[in-house]
Amino acid sequence: MPENDSLENTMAVVDDFTRERDWEQFHTVKNLMSSISIEASELNETLQWSNPNLEDVVSNAELLAKIADETADVMVYCLRLCSILKLDPIRIMDEKIEKNRKKYPVERVKGSSKKYTSYL
């Protein structure tokens, strides 16, 4: 990866891309949140009506490329939302992981997919 590949650089590239096209006017909080949801649905659509295992997905170059494209779309919109709201994506993810550590203590949840409300 080039040395300038960083989250900060990527956010600047996304912001520049948006600004160059005069799309900032469309990037309201509501529109970006809607776009994240729409793109997440398109990500789900890549596996609609199938349930491949991990090996099947990684060995299917076409499917993996579609998943990568839709995942990128979700992440770009998330980064754009962070940019306009002045949220640091690394900081908010770190904070959320800390909250989840408390909500899902290893000794209570290891090997279980139950929601935290089931053991409160």
N, C-alpha and C positions, 0 to 999 in steps of 0.2 A: 504494500500500500504506500502511496506517496505520503511524505511526511506531513503534508497539509491536510490529510484526511483526519478530521476530528469532528466531533458532534457540533462544535461551535462553527467550524468551517462549513459543514453540511447545512446548518441552519442559515448561514449567510448566503449560500448558493440558492437555497429554496427561496429566501426573501428576495434576492436579486432577480431570480427567475420570475417571481410574482410581480415585482415592481416593473421590470422591463416590459411586461405585457399589460400593464395598467390593470391588474386584477385585484389590487389591494381593496378597491371599492366593493368587491364581491366577498372578500374574506372577513365577514362578520363572525362573531363568536358562534352564533346559531348556524350559519352556513358551513363553517368549518366542522362543527360538531356533527351536523347532518352528513357531511361528506365523509367523515371518519366512519360513521355507521354504514353508509352506503358502500364504501370500499370494503369494510369488514364483511358485509353481506356478499360482495363479489368474491372475496377470499373464500368464504364458506361454499360458494357456488362451484369452486374448482373441484370439490369432492362430493357435490350433491349426488345422491343416489348411489354412492359407493362408500366403502369403508376400508381403503387399502391400509396395510400395515406399513411401518416405517420403511422397511426394505423395498416394498413396492413403490413407494413415493420417490425415494432417493435414486432408484434405478430407472425411473421414467423421466427422461430429460425434458420432454415437452410439459408434463404435469408439473415438474419441479420449477420450470421457468414461469409457468402461469402463477403458481403459488408465490414465487419470488416477486413477480410484478405486482400482484395484489397486496402482498405484505409491504412492499415499498410504498404503494399508494397510501396505505393506512398510516405508515410511519411518517411520510411526508406531511400529510394533513395534521397528524399529532404534533409534529415539530413546528408547523406553521401556527397552530393554535398556541403552543407554548411561546412562540415568538411574539405574537400580538398581545398575549396576556403577561408577558415578561416573567414567565416561569422557567426555571432552570430544570430541564428534563432529568438530568442526572440527580440533582438534589431531590426532586419530588419522587423519583423512583426509589432512591435510598430511604427517604422518609416513609414511603409506603411499605417497603420491605421490612423496616423496623416495626411498623404497626402490625404487619402480618406475623412477625416473629412472636409478638405478644398475643395476638389473636389465635395463632395456631402453634402452641408450644409443642416441640418435638415429642415430649413424653406423652402427650395426649392424642396426637394426630398421626404419628408415624404409621404409614401403611394404610391410612384411612382416607377416603374421599368425602367423608361427611362434612357438612357445613359446621362452622364453629358454634352455631346456636344449638347443636345437638349435644354438646357437652358442657354448656354453661350451667 
